[in-house]
Amino acid sequence: MADDTETGKGSTSRRLKGSNETIRQRSEKHQLKASAPPKPSKARAFIRGFTAPLRMAGRQIAKLGRFRVFRLIGRILLPYYVRNSWKELRLVTWPNRRTTWRLTYAVITFSIAFGLVVAGVDFVLDKLFKELILK
């Protein structure tokens, strides 16, 4: 009797139980999982239930902003400088955490070195003036 490897009939070895998926099918399945949006956690869903009324109120307020009266009040209440500062902040490219720490260490090192130089000059000038003026 000939072995039929596809169906396993007549085979003396047992087939492992598991998926009969091909590599292509597994790849497509993985791509579908990767492209699917993540499910929100229970905590996030709980919080979303409480914030829904606030979001609705915010949308209604945003609709009111379309009227010129509210725009005029906004222009009066928010000075020109504050509005332009906010626009400028939105254009800033903020550094990542590693760069931030490196720059922080550079500032601390420079501050300590500059403080030591100023303290040294102060000490030398203090001794010099005490010798020249007080003698």
N, C-alpha and C positions, 0 to 999 in steps of 0.2 A: 504494500500500500504506500503510495507516495505522500510525502509530507506536504500539507498545504499550510504555509506559514501565515497566510492572510487570515484564515479562519481558525487556525490552531487545531483542526481536525486531524487526527492521526498522529499528532506530534507527541513525542514521549516527554518533552519538557513542558512544564506548566507556564502559561503566560502570566505575567505580572498584572495584577489588577490595577487599573489606573486609567488615565485618559488615553484615548486613541487619537489625540490631536496631532496634527503634523506641525512642523516647526513654523510653517507659514500661518497656520491657524492660531498658534500660541502668540506669534508676533502681532497679528491683527487684534487679538484679544487684549494684549498688553497695551497696544496703541489706543484702543477704545477706553481702557481704564485710565490711561494717562491723560486723555483729552476730556474725560468726564469731569465736571466741576465737583469739588469735594463737598461732602455732605456737611451741613452746619452741625456743630456740636449741640448738645442739649442745653448747655448754659447759654450759648449764643441765641438759640431759639427762644429761651426763656426771657432773655434781655430784650430781644427784638419785640416780644409781645408787649413789654412795658413801654418801649420807645415808639411804638407805632402811632399813638396819638400825638406825640411831639413832632414826628415827621409829617403827619397830616397838617398840623398847625403851621409848620414851617413852609409847607407848600402853599398854604393859603396866604401867608404873609408874603411869600415870593410873588404870588399873583398880584397882591396889592402894590408891589414895587413897580409894576408896569405903569401905574398912574403917575403923571408928572408931579402931582402934589407931593407924593412920598419921595420922589427923587429930589425935589427942591428941598424938602426938610433934611434929607440925607446930606445934601451938599452944604447946607447951613451948619448942621451939627458936626459933620466930619470935616475938619479943616483940610485945606489943600495939601499940607505937608504930610498928614497922616495917610491920606489916600495914596499919595505918590510913594511914600515909604512902604506901604503894604504891596503896591505893585512891584516895587524894586525887590522886596524880599521874595516874591514869588518867582523872580528870575534867577535867584541865587542858586548855584550848584553847590550843595553842601558836601563836605568831605565825608568819607566813610570813617568807621570807628578807629581803624588802625592809623590812618593819617591824623585824625584828631589827637590820639594819644602821643604820636611822634611830635606833633607841633606843641602839645602841652609840655612834654619833657624838654623841648628846646627852649620854651619860654622860661620854665623853672630854672634850667641850667644857666641861661643868660642872666636871669635876675640875681641868682646867687653869685655869679662871677662879677657882675657889675656892682653888687653890694659890697663884695670883698675889696674891689678896687677903690670904691669911694671910702670905705672904712680905713683902708691903708693910707690913702692920701690924707684923710682927716687926721689920722694918728701922727703921720710925719709932720704935717703943718702945725699941729698942736704942739708937738715937742719943739719944733723950730721956733715958733713964736714965743713959747715960754722961755726958751733960752735967750732969744734976742731982746724981747720986750721986758721981761721980768728981771733980768740981770742988770 
